[in-house]
């Protein structure tokens, strides 16, 4: 798949385009609490931390967090808006995590697995840095479990193209379980609405979703024209919630 270069695209708008409401973040923290070890504090890794959407909230809820992010520009944005003293952001990737062996109680990969170039190597590296009994939580798309995203359905071939960016669930599981991980659960989670459809359209115009890099100019123009017409009829209507199933694994 095409590799998004966050140093030349998206970094300047990503934080705004993918901002989470307080309600959304509370829901995410409850979901993580249900899946992580019960003891506190926990040392966490946010792998593919981007502009720091989750790391501060994870630190406030569970303990110190290291954000690992390959993009210089994304790290700069995260560091400029850092809001927690127990969060640090380091250069690295899922294949090369700058952390000692067995130093983390958990790792999360939140919409970053599809960007990983060498997935078997990443699975082994995650197993190296997370201690036995620790947890790994993956949120990603799966080509055989794709939801019908309301806004993407207005873009020609948008849903079909989006599915091509992701592996089927069984391939993700096979890669991870080959590297000392065992599946704990693959369970539903629904991210609350971002707000109104009008508010979501304003975020979408920033084009910070990976799919926008795979659609042609004509597809993008047509999709936004259709979307603006639909949203314009009732911009205050609530945007639908977002299904986001979570794959949880435990380090053997």
N, C-alpha and C positions, 0 to 999 in steps of 0.2 A: 504494500500500500504506500501511497505518497506520504512522506514524512513531513509533518508540519514543522516549519522553522519558526519557533516562537520568538527568536531574536529579531526577526524581520517582519513578523505579522502577529497580530492578536495581542501581544503583550501590553500594548498601551490601552486597550479597551477591555481586556479579559475580566478584570476585577468588576467593572460595571456590568458587562454583558452576562456574567455568570454569578452576580451577587445573590446571596441567600437572605431571605427574611428571617427575623427572629424566630417565627413559628417554624420555618423550615429547619433552622439550625437546631432548635430544641428537639424536633422529631428525629433528626440525625443522631444527636447525642443519646437519645433513648434507645435507638436502634443499636448503636455501638455498645452501650452499657449491657444490653441483652446478650451480646455476642462475645464480649471480652472477659478475661478472667476477673473474678470479683475483688481481688485484693487491690488496695490503693497504697501508694501511687504506682502507676505503671509507666514504664519508659516506652515511648512510642516512636514509630517512624512513619512519616507521611511521604510515601514514595511517588514522585511526580507531583510535588506540592504546589507547583504553579505560582500563582500570586498570593498564596497563603489563605485560601478560602476556609480550610478546615483546621489547620494547625493550632491557631490560638484557642479555638473552642475545645479541641481535644486536650490541650494542655490544662485549661481551666477545669475540665471535667475529670481528667484521669492522671495527669502528671506530665513531666517534661517530654517535649516532642522535638524531634529533628526532622525538618523538612528537607527532602532530597530532590533536587531539581536541576536538570542539565542546562536549562536556558538561563543565560546571564541576565537577560532583560526581565524575565519573570521573577528571578530571585531579587533583582533590584527593587521591583515593585513590592514584593512581599516584605523585604527588609525595611523599605520606606514607610510601610504601614503596619509594622509589627506592633502588636498590642498586648504581648504577654512576655514577661521576663524569662519564662522557661521554654521559649521557642527559639530555635536557631535554624538558619537555612544554610545548607552546604551544597556545593557543586557535586553532582554525581548522577547516577542513573540506576534503574532497577538492576542492570547488569554489573554495576560497580558502585556499591553502597559504601560510603565513607563511615563505617561503624565497625567496632570490634566484634569478633565472633561471640554470639550468644549474649549480646548487650541489650537487646530489645525484648520487651514483653509482648509486643504486637507490632504489626505493620499494616497499613492500609494503602490500597491502590484504588483511587477513586477517579474513574474515567481516564485512567492512564495506561491500563494494560494493552489497549489496542495500539498505543504508540511504541510499545517495547519492541525492539528489533530482533533481539535474540532471546526468545521466551524461555527455552530450556535453561540457558545460562542464568537468566533472571530468577527462575524458580529455585535454582541451586543457591544463588546469592542470598535470596530472601531466607532460605533455610539456614544459611550460615549465620546471619545476623540475629535471627529470632531464636530465643532459647527454647529447648524442649518444653512442650506444654504451652508455648506461646501461641498466639493466634494471628491469622492473616485474613483480612477482610477485603474482598475484591468487589468493586462495583464497575461493571462494564456492560456493553451490549453483547448479545449472543445472536448469531445469525439465524438460529432456529427458535429463538424466544424473543423476537422483536415486537415491541408494543406498537400500536398504531398511534404515532405522535400526531396530535391534532393539527399543529401548524405545519409540520413537514408534509402532510398529505396534500397540501395545496401546491407543492412544488412538483413539476413533472418528473416522474421517476424518482422522487425524493426518498420514499420509503424503501424502494428496491435498491437504490444506490447506497443508502445508509447501511443496509444489511451486509453489503459486500465489505464493509470496513471491519467486520468482527468475525471471530471464529465461532463455530458451534460450541455449545456448552461442554459436550463430551471431550472436545480437544483441549479446552482450557483445563478441565479436571485432569485429563491424562498427563498433561505437561507438569502440573503441580504435584500430583501424587507420585510421579516418577522421581521427585526430588525431596523425599522425606516429609511430605505433607499428607494429612488424611482429611477427608471431607467431614466437617461437622454438620453443616446444613447448607441447603440452597433454598432460601426462604424469601417470601414476599416482603417488600417494603415499599411504601408509597410516599413519595415526597409531596408535602402539602403544596397547594397552589402558590405560584409566585405572586399572585395578586389578580389584577384584571387582565383581560385580553389586550387592552390597550397598553398596559404597562409591560406585558411580555413582548408585544410587538416592538416597543422601543428598545428593549434589550436585544431582540433578534436582529434589529437593524445594524447592530455593531458586529454581527457576523462572527461571533466567537465560538460557534459550534463547528467541529471538524468537518461535518458534512458539507458546509458551504464551500470548502476548498475542492470538492469533487464534482460540483454542479457547474454546468456551462453558464456563460453570461446570459444566454437566452433563458435557460431554466431558472436562474436567479431572478431575472427581470419578471418573468411570468409568475413565479411563485410569490414574490413580494406584492405584485399587483393584485393577485387573487386574495392574498392574505389581508392586504389593506382594505379591500372591498368588504370582506367578511367581518373584520374587526370594526370597520367604520360604521357598520349597521348597528352595533351595540358595544362600544369600547369598554363600557363599565361591567360587562358580563365577566364573571370569574373565569380565569383560565383553568383548564382541567388540571387535576393532580397528575403527578408523573410517576408511573410504575417504575421501580428501581430495585429489582431483586438483588439480594446480596448473597455472595458465595463466601462462606466462612470455613476456614481450614485450621487445623491444629498441627503444630510442629511435633513430629514423632520423637 
